């Protein structure tokens, strides 16, 4: 679970534990229910039922279970519980609001980035969308949660934002680029990191953007990281980036095709690229060229595509 949601939810659980301890020490009961309903709750082990309301809207129900079913000596327990349940509800509503605002912020950032890249370099904008979708299905295949898959997708959509610093004549140069031009291009990882690092993403977006051209043997850039020093999100992006780039048209060469791309990651499996990620990508694509084409077409229109491995 992401830290943003773990902290408030942890407070909710702490409150529930404290309330349970309080009621276990005292005498407990279910208040205001007819005998039949009370008996149903008792048989289910439920001793206390408190509605969680926010502005007269029912948002949830707090249930506490135990063994005692006796009437308390006073109403103080109920008052304490009612106040605590209000605080719990406030935390729940706060989490919902934070989640909603977070999504609005992320959507706004992605829209701005997409517009900037599309206006300046349509090829890179298209490349980012396609890499994002491929990275998402690879992440799903290796067992990422929906939350982690959202993170890898967002990262893919912005992973080449640093190319805004690369002169257009280099990005669109029809011939082979020289060493100096390549050094300028390689700097896009660090530029992208600098652009995005002040945005409080709930995933390791900026680190993955910085590392997506690193390689397991240390031959990548910009830091020459190796092995587990490269985060898994960056390793997924690295594979997706190579497959998309080789299978698509580039300004300086025609598309090499999916087969060539898969052969490249196969040769580099365990050396340049994470072996588990390569295996997942090969499982999805080796016998499914049509599925890959559909995936790439869906990415162009920001549509999610389900891609299953063909045995």
C-alpha positions, 0 to 999 in steps of 0.5 A: 500500500502506498505511504500516502494512504497507509498513514491515515488508514493506520490511524483508523486502525489504531483508533479501532484497536483502542476502541476495542480495548476500551469496550473489552474492559467495560460492559458492552451492548447493542443499543436501541435494537429490537430483540430479534435484530439484537439476537442476530447480531449476538449470534454473529458475534457483533456487540456494537454497531455504530453508523458513520455519518457525514452531513447526514449521509451514511458513509459506513458502519463501525462494527465491534465484536466480542464475547460480552453482551451486557448493559454498561453502567453508563452512557459514557462509553457510547459518547466516547465511541461516537466521538471517536467514530466521527474522527474515524469518518473524518479520516476516511473522508480526508483520504477520499478527498486526497485521492481525488485531488491526487488524480486531478493533479496527475491528470493535469500534469499528464495533459500539460506534458502531452500537449507540450510534447505533441506540439514540439515533437509528435514522434516522442509524444506517440512513443511515450503513449505506446511505451506506457501501454506496453509497460502496463501490460508487462507490469500486469504479467509479472504480478503488479497490483492495479495501483502499481500498474497505474504508476508504471503507466503514468511514468511511461507517459512522461519518461521522455519529457526531458527531450524538450531540452534536445534541439529539434534538428537532432531529434528529427535528424534523418541520418545517423547522429554523431557522438556529440549529438548522442551525448545531448540526447543522453542527458534527457533522463536527467533533465526529465528528472529535474523537471518532474522531481518537485511533483509529489507523485505517489509512485517512484516516477522521477527515479524511474524517469532518471533510470530508464536507460540504465542497464543491469551490467552498468553499461547504461546511462546517465549514472552507470547503475547496475543490478538491483540499484535500478528500480524495477519500474525503470527496468520495466520501462527499459524493456518496453522502451527498446521493444517500442523503439525498435518495432517503430519507425524512427527519423533516422531509420525505418521500423526494424519490426517486432521480431527484431525487438524481441530478439534484442531483449532475448540476447540481453536477458540477464545481461542488459535487461531483467530476465523476469521482465524479458520473459514476461514480455516474450510470453505476451508478444512472441506469438501475438503480433496482432495483439501487439499491433492492437495494443499500440493502436489503442495507446495512440487513442489513450485506450486501455487494451487487454493483452493475454499471452498465447500458449 
